[in-house]
Structure formats: structure tokens, C-alpha cells
Amino acid sequence: MIYEIRTYQIAPGSLAEVEKRFGDAYQYRKKYSELTAFLHTEVGPLNEIVHIWGYRDLADRARVRGEASKETNWPPKIQEFIRQMRSEIVVPFAFIPEPHPGRMGPVYELRYYTIKPGTLPDLAKGWESKIAERSKLSPIVFAGGVEFGRANGFVHIWAYSSMDNRMQVRDDARKKGVWPPPGGGDRLITQENKILLP
């Protein structure tokens, strides 16, 4: 599987209308492939929507998008609100459970890291050694390397029941030595995060 993470920066004050129009149009799109997630930023870069689509591979993505583009009601009529668009293709780590539509949060943290070239395999090994224990504290929604998009990118998404729960989980993970995995800091070039809500 691959996942396309599409991030749209939208006009201030337009979120409710964008979500409505997207939802209306999605009724026509979902027969081709279902959304894995549709979220908006609460903390971090404001006025962003993030939608995630799963595909078997790049050929499946091209086929689905080609078929969906023939729909008169897709894409959603939100172009007037879009200020910037970004799309990234991410290959998930094999040891992370496949994400499925549904609620796990309702608070989600999406983290983007730029890592040193060639270090993703070692980073994945470190994660694999610790993820089972870390996931007992809060569920991992998604984690993988960026194949197309930001060079040397790594993305992970976590679910929390609240912002307070996020702080508690992160504190507990550090105190128990469950997280972060070993060697991660040595591989990092940049880090950023955003808090998302459905």
C-alpha cells in the first residue's frame, strides 16, 4: 500500500464551507476509493485541511484518480478557497497496522521529520523495536517514509483522547524509557508538527 497525504491551505474563515462542499462531493468519489482520513489543523499552520487516501500502488492511484475525474461532482468545488496545495506519497512501515477510516482520537498529532539521507532503514528498525510498548500508551495511526514529496521525509500520526492526554502520554513514555526509540535524534535534520481534528 501507499498513502497520499494531501494538504491544502485554505482561506481564513472558509473551513466550514470547504468541509461541507468536500463532504457533498465525496459521496460521488468514495465508490472509487475511500478516504483514510480527513482532518483540519487546530494547532500549527492555521487554515489547513489534510486528507489521506490509500492506494495499492502508483498505478492504482492513477487509475482511481482518472476514473474519479470523470465524475461531474468531483473534485469538490473548493478551488476559490485554496491558497496552496501539497501532495506527498508515503510508503508505510510494514510493522505499523494499516490505517482504516474511523475515529481513534479525536485529537491527532501529525509529525513531519526531515532525516539525513540513507537513514530511514535504521530509523525504522529503532521504531520497530519500541512501537509495541509505545502504542500501549496511545495508538499509532500511521508512520512511513516519503517516497514522493519532501526529500528524506518521514511522517507519523498519533491519536490522543485530548491535548492533556497527549502531554501525559508523552511524559509517561519518556519517564518509562518507552519512547523515543534509540538513535533518532542523530538522524534528524528538521522536525515539525501540527495538531489535527476531524
Backbone as ProteinMPNN parsed JSONL, in Angstrom:
{"seq_chain_A": "MIYEIRTYQIAPGSLAEVEKRFGDAYQYRKKYSELTAFLHTEVGPLNEIVHIWGYRDLADRARVRGEASKETNWPPKIQEFIRQMRSEIVVPFAFIPEPHPGRMGPVYELRYYTIKPGTLPDLAKGWESKIAERSKLSPIVFAGGVEFGRANGFVHIWAYSSMDNRMQVRDDARKKGVWPPPGGGDRLITQENKILLP", "coords_chain_A": {"N_chain_A": [[0.838, -1.189, 0.0], [0.313, 2.306, -0.566], [0.16, 5.693, 0.561], [-1.438, 8.73, -0.025], [-0.892, 11.879, 1.085], [-2.602, 14.713, 1.206], [-2.388, 18.122, 1.507], [-4.053, 21.052, 1.993], [-3.85, 24.479, 2.06], [-6.175, 26.778, 3.095], [-8.483, 29.547, 2.603], [-8.76, 31.958, 5.229], [-11.412, 31.541, 7.536], [-12.95, 29.884, 5.929], [-13.311, 27.199, 6.469], [-15.645, 25.727, 7.365], [-17.364, 25.852, 5.125], [-15.731, 24.696, 3.158], [-15.426, 22.092, 4.21], [-18.101, 21.254, 4.085], [-18.659, 21.326, 1.293], [-16.71, 19.544, 0.391], [-17.528, 17.204, 1.683], [-20.057, 16.836, 0.479], [-19.3, 16.348, -2.202], [-17.739, 14.119, -1.87], [-19.445, 11.983, -1.63], [-19.819, 11.137, -4.197], [-17.278, 10.406, -4.932], [-16.343, 8.335, -3.281], [-16.95, 5.773, -4.176], [-14.902, 4.97, -5.774], [-12.507, 4.976, -4.289], [-12.018, 4.955, -0.793], [-11.722, 7.608, 1.617], [-9.018, 7.701, 3.87], [-8.518, 9.414, 5.949], [-9.769, 12.606, 7.015], [-8.983, 15.689, 8.003], [-8.533, 18.718, 9.958], [-6.401, 21.522, 10.735], [-5.767, 22.426, 14.081], [-3.869, 23.346, 15.827], [-0.791, 24.767, 14.978], [0.188, 25.271, 11.569], [-2.275, 27.363, 10.476], [-5.627, 27.098, 9.103], [-5.617, 24.795, 7.42], [-6.459, 21.857, 5.62], [-6.246, 18.344, 5.765], [-6.155, 15.553, 3.862], [-6.198, 12.061, 3.496], [-5.446, 9.405, 1.402], [-5.622, 6.012, 0.557], [-3.911, 3.695, -1.557], [-3.27, 0.838, -3.67], [-0.904, 0.919, -5.156], [1.181, 3.068, -7.224], [0.126, 2.84, -9.799], [-2.506, 2.056, -9.288], [-3.368, 4.354, -7.962], [-3.241, 6.226, -10.102], [-5.149, 5.104, -11.839], [-7.535, 5.172, -10.269], [-7.77, 7.93, -9.723], [-8.029, 8.865, -12.331], [-10.48, 7.68, -13.13], [-12.2, 8.816, -11.21], [-12.042, 11.485, -11.909], [-13.761, 11.744, -13.996], [-16.214, 12.082, -12.938], [-18.865, 14.341, -12.604], [-19.287, 15.717, -10.281], [-16.939, 15.735, -8.899], [-13.604, 16.947, -8.784], [-14.261, 18.395, -5.447], [-15.989, 21.502, -5.286], [-14.098, 23.644, -4.383], [-12.091, 25.287, -5.133], [-11.957, 28.086, -5.095], [-11.275, 28.689, -2.514], [-8.796, 27.641, -1.984], [-5.445, 28.181, -1.2], [-2.929, 27.11, -1.293], [-1.478, 23.996, -2.275], [-0.34, 20.758, -1.379], [1.098, 17.628, -2.052], [1.965, 14.4, -1.016], [3.457, 11.258, -1.398], [3.47, 8.461, 0.562], [5.139, 5.682, 1.884], [4.152, 3.197, 3.987], [5.548, 1.926, 7.07], [6.138, -1.539, 7.354], [5.552, -2.798, 9.759], [3.661, -1.317, 11.04], [0.25, -1.122, 11.883], [-2.27, -1.248, 9.336], [-3.843, 1.763, 8.419], [-7.269, 2.613, 8.956], [-10.429, 3.969, 7.913], [-12.225, 5.889, 10.33], [-12.773, 6.815, 13.791], [-10.206, 7.516, 16.055], [-9.1, 9.307, 17.729], [-10.167, 11.937, 19.649], [-8.144, 13.749, 18.959], [-5.409, 14.391, 16.933], [-1.974, 14.051, 16.223], [0.176, 15.103, 13.815], [3.303, 14.524, 12.613], [6.111, 15.718, 10.921], [9.252, 14.843, 9.822], [12.434, 15.736, 8.629], [15.008, 13.764, 7.609], [18.419, 12.589, 7.807], [19.958, 11.735, 4.7], [19.593, 8.37, 3.621], [19.136, 7.221, 6.117], [16.673, 6.184, 6.812], [16.084, 3.302, 6.868], [17.47, 2.441, 9.241], [16.244, 4.069, 11.126], [13.659, 3.032, 10.993], [14.116, 0.458, 12.033], [14.718, 1.058, 14.703], [12.271, 2.14, 15.491], [10.628, -0.107, 15.138], [11.505, -1.731, 17.179], [10.477, -0.535, 19.432], [7.824, 0.228, 19.114], [5.576, -1.344, 19.858], [5.391, -1.204, 22.682], [5.165, 1.583, 22.969], [2.755, 2.066, 21.66], [0.91, 1.087, 23.432], [0.4, 3.167, 25.092], [-0.745, 5.231, 23.594], [-2.502, 5.118, 20.482], [-0.739, 4.442, 17.442], [-1.369, 5.896, 14.391], [-0.36, 6.056, 11.85], [2.713, 5.626, 10.073], [5.566, 6.283, 8.135], [7.87, 6.463, 5.31], [8.514, 9.23, 3.151], [7.988, 8.921, -0.194], [7.549, 10.312, -2.588], [7.669, 13.747, -2.744], [8.505, 15.774, -0.079], [11.952, 15.604, 0.161], [13.729, 12.961, 1.723], [11.879, 12.645, 3.764], [9.897, 11.844, 6.643], [7.002, 10.638, 8.093], [4.669, 10.648, 10.746], [1.7, 9.776, 12.542], [-0.246, 10.233, 15.387], [-2.785, 9.241, 17.725], [-4.838, 10.763, 20.194], [-6.793, 11.15, 23.191], [-7.262, 13.674, 24.129], [-5.791, 16.987, 24.404], [-4.544, 17.205, 26.865], [-4.219, 14.489, 27.419], [-2.342, 13.876, 25.441], [-0.054, 15.278, 26.364], [0.35, 13.931, 28.794], [0.78, 11.266, 27.944], [3.116, 11.532, 26.387], [4.905, 12.409, 28.34], [4.819, 10.214, 30.125], [5.848, 8.207, 28.426], [8.498, 9.027, 28.03], [9.466, 8.971, 30.69], [9.229, 6.253, 31.326], [11.013, 5.176, 29.594], [10.152, 4.224, 27.22], [9.875, 5.64, 24.895], [11.504, 8.268, 23.158], [12.576, 6.116, 20.381], [15.845, 4.539, 20.243], [18.654, 6.408, 18.973], [17.337, 8.152, 17.246], [17.5, 11.002, 17.335], [20.001, 11.549, 16.267], [19.646, 11.266, 13.595], [17.99, 13.223, 12.699], [17.113, 16.163, 10.865], [15.27, 18.284, 10.538], [12.235, 19.056, 12.338], [8.71, 19.088, 12.558], [5.38, 19.751, 13.658], [1.793, 19.284, 13.817], [-1.405, 19.79, 15.207], [-4.34, 18.072, 14.727], [-7.848, 17.908, 14.014], [-10.877, 15.994, 13.507]], "CA_chain_A": [[0.0, 0.0, 0.0], [0.892, 3.638, -0.453], [-0.823, 6.67, 1.014], [-1.233, 10.096, -0.481], [-1.292, 12.888, 2.064], [-2.848, 15.973, 0.506], [-2.562, 19.224, 2.45], [-4.499, 22.28, 1.335], [-4.031, 25.687, 2.854], [-7.405, 27.39, 2.6], [-8.711, 30.923, 3.024], [-9.269, 32.11, 6.59], [-12.862, 31.592, 7.673], [-13.644, 29.074, 4.92], [-13.284, 25.782, 6.816], [-16.975, 25.101, 7.404], [-17.866, 25.714, 3.754], [-14.875, 23.715, 2.48], [-15.797, 20.76, 4.699], [-19.429, 20.924, 3.55], [-18.547, 21.029, -0.14], [-15.924, 18.318, 0.25], [-18.402, 16.106, 2.089], [-21.076, 16.635, -0.561], [-18.668, 15.758, -3.385], [-17.177, 12.815, -1.51], [-20.473, 10.963, -1.863], [-19.627, 10.649, -5.569], [-15.891, 9.948, -5.064], [-15.984, 7.194, -2.435], [-17.101, 4.478, -4.856], [-13.621, 4.649, -6.415], [-11.662, 4.627, -3.139], [-12.473, 5.706, 0.373], [-10.782, 8.388, 2.4], [-8.476, 7.134, 5.098], [-8.697, 10.448, 6.974], [-9.999, 13.994, 6.617], [-8.738, 16.421, 9.237], [-8.129, 20.117, 9.799], [-5.46, 21.939, 11.769], [-6.22, 23.173, 15.254], [-2.647, 23.975, 16.311], [0.225, 24.673, 13.938], [-0.211, 26.115, 10.442], [-3.728, 27.515, 10.505], [-6.399, 27.037, 7.856], [-5.216, 23.671, 6.576], [-7.145, 20.571, 5.668], [-5.366, 17.234, 5.407], [-6.907, 14.346, 3.526], [-5.293, 10.943, 3.245], [-6.056, 8.391, 0.536], [-4.82, 4.811, 0.389], [-3.927, 3.033, -2.868], [-2.399, -0.344, -3.723], [0.387, 1.349, -5.69], [1.036, 4.271, -8.05], [-0.772, 2.543, -10.924], [-3.863, 2.104, -8.742], [-3.67, 5.772, -7.741], [-3.508, 6.847, -11.401], [-6.419, 4.574, -12.339], [-8.636, 5.694, -9.45], [-7.906, 9.372, -9.951], [-8.551, 9.033, -13.684], [-11.907, 7.35, -13.125], [-12.922, 9.793, -10.391], [-12.069, 12.788, -12.587], [-14.887, 11.754, -14.941], [-17.413, 12.455, -12.186], [-19.153, 15.775, -12.717], [-19.305, 16.308, -8.943], [-15.614, 15.617, -8.291], [-13.302, 17.25, -7.394], [-15.193, 19.312, -4.799], [-15.922, 22.892, -5.769], [-13.472, 24.43, -3.314], [-10.921, 25.959, -5.702], [-11.928, 29.504, -4.723], [-10.756, 28.83, -1.156], [-7.462, 27.041, -1.863], [-4.323, 29.095, -1.34], [-1.736, 26.314, -1.597], [-1.716, 22.553, -2.216], [0.855, 19.916, -1.333], [0.774, 16.207, -2.087], [3.103, 13.535, -0.752], [3.206, 9.816, -1.419], [4.187, 7.889, 1.698], [5.136, 4.22, 1.988], [4.114, 2.914, 5.426], [6.378, 0.861, 7.62], [5.417, -2.819, 7.321], [5.18, -3.222, 11.111], [2.592, -0.448, 11.544], [-1.054, -1.589, 11.39], [-2.842, -0.463, 8.243], [-4.878, 2.687, 8.9], [-8.614, 2.42, 8.428], [-11.321, 5.081, 8.246], [-12.873, 5.788, 11.634], [-12.234, 7.722, 14.807], [-9.321, 6.981, 17.078], [-8.668, 10.442, 18.539], [-10.36, 12.807, 18.487], [-7.022, 14.649, 18.721], [-4.357, 13.717, 16.169], [-0.748, 14.803, 16.018], [0.91, 14.738, 12.604], [4.686, 14.98, 12.732], [6.977, 15.6, 9.74], [10.681, 14.969, 10.083], [13.413, 15.566, 7.562], [16.086, 12.966, 8.195], [19.634, 12.512, 6.997], [19.818, 10.773, 3.606], [20.015, 6.996, 3.838], [18.963, 6.76, 7.5], [15.323, 5.672, 7.07], [16.056, 1.899, 7.315], [17.87, 2.338, 10.643], [15.177, 4.686, 11.91], [12.559, 2.057, 11.038], [14.493, -0.616, 12.975], [14.54, 1.592, 16.049], [10.833, 2.227, 15.737], [10.056, -1.451, 15.254], [11.88, -2.3, 18.476], [9.807, 0.166, 20.534], [6.461, 0.679, 18.803], [4.547, -2.106, 20.578], [5.244, -0.614, 24.019], [4.679, 2.966, 22.842], [1.354, 2.035, 21.222], [0.053, 0.809, 24.592], [0.092, 4.448, 25.724], [-1.7, 5.853, 22.661], [-2.337, 4.393, 19.218], [-0.115, 4.991, 16.236], [-2.307, 5.864, 13.273], [0.353, 5.905, 10.586], [4.125, 6.015, 10.057], [6.255, 5.813, 6.948], [8.796, 7.345, 4.623], [8.009, 9.952, 1.984], [8.555, 8.427, -1.447], [7.485, 11.465, -3.494], [7.303, 14.926, -1.969], [9.687, 16.27, 0.625], [13.064, 14.653, 0.116], [14.161, 12.43, 3.017], [10.825, 12.906, 4.735], [9.339, 10.782, 7.472], [5.724, 11.119, 8.62], [3.941, 9.772, 11.665], [0.466, 10.345, 13.085], [-0.647, 9.608, 16.65], [-4.123, 9.596, 18.205], [-4.959, 11.036, 21.626], [-8.168, 11.461, 23.588], [-7.323, 15.115, 24.397], [-4.461, 17.598, 24.458], [-3.962, 16.801, 28.149], [-3.795, 13.106, 27.244], [-1.103, 13.915, 24.653], [1.046, 15.674, 27.243], [0.563, 12.863, 29.764], [1.365, 10.114, 27.247], [4.498, 11.835, 26.011], [5.672, 12.435, 29.58], [4.928, 8.823, 30.588], [6.725, 7.455, 27.518], [9.887, 9.406, 28.335], [9.824, 8.507, 32.036], [9.328, 4.792, 31.317], [12.024, 4.762, 28.628], [9.463, 3.573, 26.106], [9.96, 6.478, 23.701], [11.674, 7.907, 21.752], [13.463, 4.988, 20.109], [17.262, 4.916, 20.257], [19.331, 6.883, 17.769], [16.519, 9.006, 16.386], [17.98, 12.378, 17.286], [21.189, 11.645, 15.417], [19.237, 11.198, 12.184], [17.052, 14.301, 12.399], [17.56, 17.463, 10.357], [14.213, 19.204, 10.977], [11.013, 18.459, 12.865], [7.56, 19.978, 12.709], [4.164, 19.012, 13.977], [0.53, 20.009, 13.822], [-2.498, 19.103, 15.879], [-5.457, 17.992, 13.791], [-9.14, 17.419, 14.481], [-11.728, 15.541, 12.39]], "C_chain_A": [[0.88, 1.248, 0.0], [-0.221, 4.56, 0.012], [-0.443, 8.033, 0.476], [-1.772, 11.025, 0.59], [-1.389, 14.208, 1.324], [-3.157, 17.049, 1.545], [-2.917, 20.471, 1.662], [-4.543, 23.398, 2.362], [-5.22, 26.416, 2.245], [-7.576, 28.788, 3.185], [-9.208, 30.971, 4.466], [-10.798, 32.211, 6.589], [-13.637, 30.688, 6.74], [-13.819, 27.611, 5.312], [-14.656, 25.121, 6.761], [-17.517, 24.873, 5.996], [-17.047, 24.69, 2.969], [-15.257, 22.302, 2.91], [-17.156, 20.331, 4.155], [-19.33, 20.515, 2.084], [-17.761, 19.738, -0.384], [-16.793, 17.113, 0.587], [-19.464, 15.794, 1.057], [-20.483, 15.923, -1.773], [-18.138, 14.353, -3.106], [-18.185, 11.691, -1.728], [-20.333, 10.355, -3.26], [-18.243, 10.016, -5.757], [-15.641, 8.606, -4.374], [-16.175, 5.835, -3.099], [-15.806, 4.039, -5.543], [-12.564, 4.251, -5.377], [-12.084, 5.523, -1.984], [-11.338, 6.496, 1.001], [-10.276, 7.568, 3.574], [-8.662, 8.119, 6.24], [-8.994, 11.779, 6.314], [-9.971, 14.812, 7.899], [-8.454, 17.881, 8.926], [-7.238, 20.521, 10.973], [-6.174, 22.719, 12.861], [-5.053, 23.951, 15.852], [-1.573, 23.729, 15.261], [-0.17, 25.593, 12.801], [-1.739, 26.184, 10.37], [-4.328, 27.371, 9.117], [-5.877, 25.973, 6.895], [-6.199, 22.52, 6.743], [-6.156, 19.517, 5.178], [-6.254, 16.051, 5.087], [-5.939, 13.286, 3.034], [-6.052, 9.858, 2.505], [-5.11, 7.203, 0.416], [-4.996, 4.205, -0.993], [-3.021, 1.807, -2.807], [-0.981, 0.038, -4.151], [0.142, 2.576, -6.558], [0.105, 4.044, -9.233], [-2.226, 2.589, -10.467], [-4.279, 3.55, -8.487], [-4.036, 6.452, -9.053], [-4.855, 6.39, -11.957], [-7.598, 5.188, -11.586], [-8.843, 7.177, -9.706], [-8.439, 9.661, -11.352], [-10.039, 8.759, -13.761], [-12.707, 8.399, -12.361], [-13.032, 11.141, -11.091], [-13.191, 12.882, -13.616], [-16.203, 12.107, -14.261], [-17.643, 13.961, -12.32], [-19.122, 16.473, -11.358], [-17.971, 16.173, -8.205], [-14.582, 16.201, -9.217], [-14.294, 18.234, -6.783], [-14.96, 20.743, -5.283], [-15.39, 23.802, -4.661], [-12.292, 25.263, -3.82], [-10.817, 27.42, -5.262], [-11.312, 29.736, -3.345], [-9.311, 28.357, -1.011], [-6.379, 28.081, -2.139], [-3.046, 28.359, -1.723], [-2.104, 24.843, -1.45], [-0.372, 21.832, -2.176], [0.398, 18.465, -1.325], [2.05, 15.413, -1.873], [2.653, 12.085, -0.787], [4.101, 9.192, -0.348], [4.03, 6.369, 1.68], [5.187, 3.872, 3.475], [5.124, 1.846, 5.823], [5.543, -0.408, 7.692], [4.92, -3.248, 8.698], [4.103, -2.342, 11.75], [1.261, -0.977, 11.021], [-1.598, -0.662, 10.302], [-3.914, 0.474, 8.785], [-6.214, 2.41, 8.217], [-9.45, 3.643, 8.76], [-11.998, 4.822, 9.593], [-12.206, 6.721, 12.622], [-11.375, 6.965, 15.805], [-9.018, 8.06, 18.104], [-9.594, 10.774, 19.682], [-9.239, 13.803, 18.203], [-5.916, 13.843, 18.038], [-3.146, 14.638, 16.072], [-0.045, 14.24, 14.796], [2.295, 15.352, 12.725], [5.433, 14.691, 11.426], [8.422, 15.771, 10.194], [11.414, 14.918, 8.748], [14.6, 14.871, 8.213], [17.292, 12.94, 7.254], [19.46, 11.451, 5.917], [20.348, 9.393, 3.993], [19.761, 6.441, 5.228], [17.583, 6.165, 7.782], [15.314, 4.2, 7.493], [16.447, 1.723, 8.785], [16.824, 2.96, 11.562], [14.016, 3.706, 12.073], [12.875, 0.921, 12.011], [14.31, -0.163, 14.419], [13.078, 1.686, 16.43], [10.239, 0.843, 15.971], [10.351, -2.057, 16.624], [11.086, -1.705, 19.635], [8.314, 0.405, 20.327], [5.38, -0.08, 19.574], [4.31, -1.515, 21.963], [4.686, 0.8, 23.939], [3.204, 2.99, 22.487], [0.397, 1.656, 22.348], [-0.375, 2.098, 25.284], [-0.886, 5.271, 24.898], [-1.453, 5.242, 21.288], [-1.568, 5.176, 18.157], [-1.126, 4.836, 15.111], [-1.579, 5.508, 11.989], [1.811, 6.276, 10.795], [4.77, 5.45, 8.803], [7.156, 6.87, 6.34], [8.172, 7.973, 3.392], [8.749, 9.455, 0.747], [8.623, 9.537, -2.489], [6.947, 12.638, -2.699], [8.569, 15.471, -1.339], [10.787, 15.212, 0.608], [13.459, 14.252, 1.533], [13.151, 12.709, 4.123], [10.357, 11.648, 5.439], [8.108, 11.359, 8.157], [5.198, 10.123, 9.639], [2.771, 10.528, 12.274], [0.065, 9.525, 14.301], [-2.038, 10.09, 17.037], [-4.099, 9.762, 19.722], [-6.413, 11.371, 21.946], [-8.357, 12.948, 23.86], [-5.901, 15.67, 24.339], [-3.772, 17.245, 25.776], [-3.445, 15.366, 28.075], [-2.488, 13.041, 26.458], [0.083, 14.234, 25.551], [1.379, 14.56, 28.238], [1.251, 11.654, 29.123], [2.829, 10.367, 26.915], [5.41, 11.849, 27.24], [5.891, 11.014, 30.113], [5.915, 8.021, 29.737], [8.192, 7.758, 27.794], [10.332, 8.829, 29.684], [10.032, 6.996, 32.08], [10.414, 4.278, 30.374], [11.45, 4.041, 27.42], [9.694, 4.325, 24.799], [10.754, 7.7, 24.036], [12.609, 6.715, 21.578], [14.919, 5.447, 20.071], [17.741, 5.431, 18.903], [18.561, 7.844, 16.9], [17.069, 10.406, 16.222], [19.175, 12.57, 16.378], [20.838, 11.687, 13.934], [18.42, 12.417, 11.75], [17.742, 15.55, 11.873], [16.556, 18.529, 10.788], [13.038, 18.395, 11.505], [9.922, 19.522, 12.858], [6.354, 19.122, 13.052], [2.958, 19.917, 13.841], [-0.492, 19.146, 14.531], [-3.723, 19.217, 14.983], [-6.696, 17.454, 14.488], [-9.951, 16.946, 13.283], [-12.691, 16.641, 11.938]], "O_chain_A": [[2.01, 1.248, 0.488], [-1.402, 4.243, -0.129], [0.72, 8.437, 0.516], [-2.947, 10.969, 0.954], [-0.383, 14.755, 0.87], [-4.072, 16.902, 2.356], [-2.174, 20.894, 0.776], [-5.19, 23.279, 3.403], [-5.271, 26.644, 1.037], [-6.897, 29.16, 4.142], [-9.992, 30.117, 4.879], [-11.389, 32.882, 5.743], [-14.868, 30.714, 6.748], [-14.422, 26.848, 4.557], [-14.801, 24.054, 6.164], [-18.07, 23.811, 5.71], [-17.605, 23.906, 2.202], [-15.396, 21.414, 2.069], [-17.341, 19.166, 3.802], [-19.857, 19.477, 1.686], [-18.108, 18.944, -1.258], [-16.795, 16.118, -0.139], [-19.748, 14.628, 0.784], [-21.093, 14.999, -2.312], [-18.095, 13.507, -3.999], [-17.791, 10.554, -1.988], [-20.688, 9.197, -3.476], [-18.059, 9.183, -6.645], [-14.812, 7.821, -4.837], [-15.616, 4.842, -2.634], [-15.639, 2.861, -5.857], [-11.818, 3.294, -5.58], [-12.454, 6.682, -2.171], [-10.169, 6.116, 0.931], [-11.037, 6.825, 4.194], [-8.932, 7.717, 7.372], [-8.539, 12.055, 5.204], [-10.825, 14.65, 8.772], [-8.171, 18.242, 7.784], [-7.311, 19.942, 12.056], [-7.05, 23.544, 12.605], [-5.223, 25.074, 16.326], [-1.456, 22.628, 14.722], [-0.812, 26.615, 13.045], [-2.405, 25.159, 10.219], [-3.644, 27.502, 8.102], [-5.716, 26.227, 5.701], [-6.698, 22.247, 7.835], [-5.339, 19.773, 4.293], [-7.02, 15.594, 5.936], [-5.007, 13.556, 2.277], [-7.139, 9.443, 2.909], [-3.913, 7.387, 0.195], [-6.099, 4.2, -1.539], [-2.108, 1.747, -1.983], [0.005, -0.445, -3.595], [-0.982, 3.073, -6.623], [-0.627, 4.951, -9.63], [-3.084, 3.106, -11.182], [-5.417, 3.928, -8.765], [-5.029, 7.176, -9.119], [-5.615, 7.201, -12.486], [-8.549, 5.669, -12.202], [-9.975, 7.626, -9.887], [-9.216, 10.597, -11.539], [-10.781, 9.516, -14.386], [-13.771, 8.822, -12.813], [-14.007, 11.864, -10.891], [-13.536, 13.978, -14.06], [-17.193, 12.397, -14.931], [-16.714, 14.753, -12.164], [-18.949, 17.69, -11.292], [-17.89, 16.467, -7.013], [-14.687, 15.952, -10.418], [-15.084, 18.845, -7.503], [-13.843, 21.116, -5.642], [-16.119, 24.609, -4.085], [-11.576, 25.873, -3.026], [-9.714, 27.934, -5.077], [-10.877, 30.845, -3.036], [-8.669, 28.652, -0.003], [-6.393, 28.765, -3.162], [-2.182, 28.917, -2.398], [-2.933, 24.481, -0.615], [0.592, 22.227, -2.833], [-0.581, 18.12, -0.664], [3.087, 15.708, -2.467], [1.593, 11.737, -0.265], [5.319, 9.371, -0.351], [2.933, 5.845, 1.485], [6.155, 4.212, 4.155], [5.499, 0.987, 5.026], [4.367, -0.358, 8.053], [3.948, -3.998, 8.787], [3.683, -2.597, 12.879], [1.145, -1.256, 9.827], [-1.406, 0.553, 10.351], [-4.798, 0.043, 9.526], [-6.267, 2.024, 7.049], [-9.214, 4.292, 9.779], [-12.301, 3.681, 9.943], [-11.188, 7.342, 12.315], [-11.764, 5.92, 16.327], [-8.705, 7.74, 19.251], [-9.78, 9.963, 20.59], [-9.367, 14.624, 17.295], [-5.538, 12.765, 18.496], [-3.279, 15.844, 15.866], [0.289, 13.057, 14.744], [2.435, 16.559, 12.917], [5.392, 13.578, 10.901], [8.759, 16.742, 10.873], [11.053, 14.151, 7.855], [15.127, 15.325, 9.228], [17.181, 13.234, 6.064], [18.888, 10.391, 6.172], [21.407, 9.268, 4.608], [20.129, 5.299, 5.505], [17.344, 5.684, 8.89], [14.581, 3.865, 8.423], [15.821, 0.939, 9.499], [16.551, 2.441, 12.644], [13.459, 3.569, 13.163], [11.99, 0.47, 12.738], [13.807, -0.914, 15.255], [12.693, 1.354, 17.551], [9.445, 0.647, 16.89], [9.539, -2.809, 17.163], [11.024, -2.303, 20.709], [7.611, 0.75, 21.276], [4.353, 0.509, 19.911], [3.164, -1.341, 22.378], [3.833, 1.179, 24.742], [2.471, 3.854, 22.967], [-0.807, 1.882, 22.231], [-1.39, 2.126, 25.981], [-1.76, 5.937, 25.451], [-0.321, 4.886, 20.963], [-1.726, 6.387, 18.002], [-1.675, 3.752, 14.91], [-2.09, 4.768, 11.149], [2.117, 7.149, 11.608], [4.554, 4.292, 8.448], [7.2, 8.014, 6.792], [7.4, 7.334, 2.678], [9.972, 9.555, 0.655], [9.626, 9.686, -3.186], [5.901, 12.54, -2.059], [9.592, 15.611, -2.01], [10.567, 14.065, 0.997], [13.518, 15.091, 2.432], [13.519, 12.975, 5.267], [10.416, 10.544, 4.898], [8.165, 12.445, 8.734], [5.267, 8.912, 9.433], [2.83, 11.737, 12.494], [0.038, 8.295, 14.26], [-2.424, 11.214, 16.715], [-3.434, 9.011, 20.436], [-7.165, 11.818, 21.08], [-9.485, 13.441, 23.828], [-4.933, 14.917, 24.238], [-2.563, 17.014, 25.806], [-2.374, 15.056, 28.597], [-1.617, 12.233, 26.778], [1.104, 13.547, 25.509], [2.55, 14.279, 28.494], [2.188, 11.091, 29.689], [3.68, 9.507, 27.14], [6.541, 11.365, 27.191], [7.002, 10.654, 30.503], [6.719, 7.252, 30.264], [9.03, 6.856, 27.794], [11.424, 8.275, 29.806], [10.913, 6.511, 32.791], [10.705, 3.082, 30.354], [12.16, 3.344, 26.695], [9.708, 3.723, 23.725], [10.671, 8.151, 25.178], [13.339, 6.345, 22.498], [15.186, 6.634, 19.883], [17.308, 4.97, 17.847], [19.093, 8.315, 15.895], [17.107, 10.942, 15.115], [19.344, 13.635, 15.785], [21.656, 12.102, 13.113], [18.187, 12.614, 10.557], [18.802, 15.946, 12.356], [16.942, 19.559, 11.339], [12.863, 17.223, 11.173], [10.178, 20.698, 13.117], [6.318, 17.924, 12.768], [3.075, 21.14, 13.761], [-0.445, 17.918, 14.459], [-4.094, 20.304, 14.542], [-6.611, 16.656, 15.421], [-9.751, 17.428, 12.168], [-13.476, 16.432, 11.013]]}, "name": "protein", "num_of_chains": 1, "seq": "MIYEIRTYQIAPGSLAEVEKRFGDAYQYRKKYSELTAFLHTEVGPLNEIVHIWGYRDLADRARVRGEASKETNWPPKIQEFIRQMRSEIVVPFAFIPEPHPGRMGPVYELRYYTIKPGTLPDLAKGWESKIAERSKLSPIVFAGGVEFGRANGFVHIWAYSSMDNRMQVRDDARKKGVWPPPGGGDRLITQENKILLP"}
